[in-house]
């Protein structure tokens, strides 16, 4: 990928075009904060993984991390919730760090044989934020004692499925 079309440059151009306030650590990681519409805020991370070997591939990774962490006594329930949620997701996945309770949604795209556009980056960013927003109420309900299966069923019904 040429330097002007590097993943890192596309991320920077997208964030500037959309007027996101972000931090750039100069190594391909960009960080911004999103104010959620539903009971939680998120930190967004955009990673540019640009490999230089023939056997490797370039990759865009977007991670949305909930600023609320999962209490230790609820992590097993949230793991069940995540497994149920991930089963039907078409793109991306939820993840839980059992060590500290970090709850996040991750989407990635290998870019070796395609040119990443700002439109594609925008779509994937919106997908990440919207998926967090769609599921965060269920996460909070499970933390409050609702069964994971019941919380997922309620979310699925809200989608009209």
N, C-alpha and C positions, 0 to 999 in steps of 0.2 A: 504494500500500500504506500503510495507516495506520501511525502511528509505533509503536503497541504491537505490531503484527504485522510490523514491518520485519524484513528478513532478518537484520540485525545483532542484533536482539532475540531472534529465534528461535535464532540461533547461541549467544548468551550463555545463554539458558534451557536449551538442550540440554547445553551443556558443564557447566553447574552441576548439572543434574539427574543427569548421568552421573558427576559428581565428577571431571571432568578438571581437571588443573592447567594453567592457560593464562595467556597474556599477551594483553592487549587494547590495541592502540595508539590506540584511540578514533576511528579512521578507517574501521573496518569490517574490519580484519584481526585475526584471532585466531591465536595460535601455541601449539602444545602439542608435547610429545615423547612418542613411543610406543616402548616397549621391544618389539622384535620377538621372535617365538618362534624365528626362523630366522636366525642369523648376522648380523643387521643391525638397527639402530634407525632410526627415522624421525622427521622433524619434520613435523607436520601443520599446514597453513594453511587457514583458512576465510576467504574473502573475501566481503564483501557489496558487490555493485556495484548501487547504487540510483540509477538515472537519473531525471531530473525532466522530460524532454522527451517530447512525444507520439510522436516517431519512435524513441525508444529503448526499452530494456527493462531490467527489473531482472534480476539474475542472481546465483545462488549458485555459487561456485567453491571446490572442495576440492582441495588439492594435498598429496600425501604425498611427501616428499623423503627418499631414502635418505641416511643420514649418511656412508656410504662413497661416495667418488667413483670414477669410471671412469678408469683410467690412460690417458694420452694415446694410447699405442700400441694400445689396445684399443677406442677409441671407434668406429672404423669397423665392427668386429665387433659391438659393442653396437647400433649403428644398424641393422644387418641383423637382429639379434635382436628389436629393438623393432618393426621393420616386420613381421616374421613374427608377433610376438605381437599387435600391433594389428589385424591382418587379421581375426582371428576374435572380437575383443572386441565385445560388444554395447553396452557403455556405458563411456565413459572411454577414455583413451589414455595410453601411455607416452611420455615425452619425454626427450631428452638434450641438454644444453647442451654443444656441442663446445668452447666456450671454457674451461670449468673442470671438465667431467666430471660435472656434476650429473645424477643419474638420478632421475626422478620419475614419479608417476602422477597424472593430473589428471582430475577429473570435474566437469561443470558442469550447471546446470539453469536455463534461463530461467524467470522466475517472474512475468512480466507479467500473465498471465491465470489465475494460481492462487495459492492461499494456501499458503505453505511451512509444513509442520508439523514438530514435533520428530521424529516417527516417520520422515518422509521424509528429514530431515537425518541421522538415525541410520542409516538404510539406506544412504545414499550415503557416509557416513563409514566404515561397516563395509566396504562395497564397496571403497573406496579402500585401506584397510589390508589387507584380505584379498587383494586382487589383488597388492599389493606382496609380501605374504608368499608367495603362490603362485608368483611369478616370480623372486624374489630369488636363490634357489639357482641357477637357470639363468644369471642375470647373473654370479654369482660363478664359475660353471663356465666361462663364455665368457672371463672375465677370466683364468682359469687355463689357457686353451688349447683348450677344447672348441669345436667348430664351432657357430655359432649355430643352424643347422638341427637338429643333434643335440640341443642343449639344449632347443629348443622341442618337438621330438618327445617327449622324455622327460617334459616338463611335461604335454603333451597326453595321454600315456598315463596319467599319474598321475590325471588327471580321469576316467579310464575311457572315454575316447573312442576 
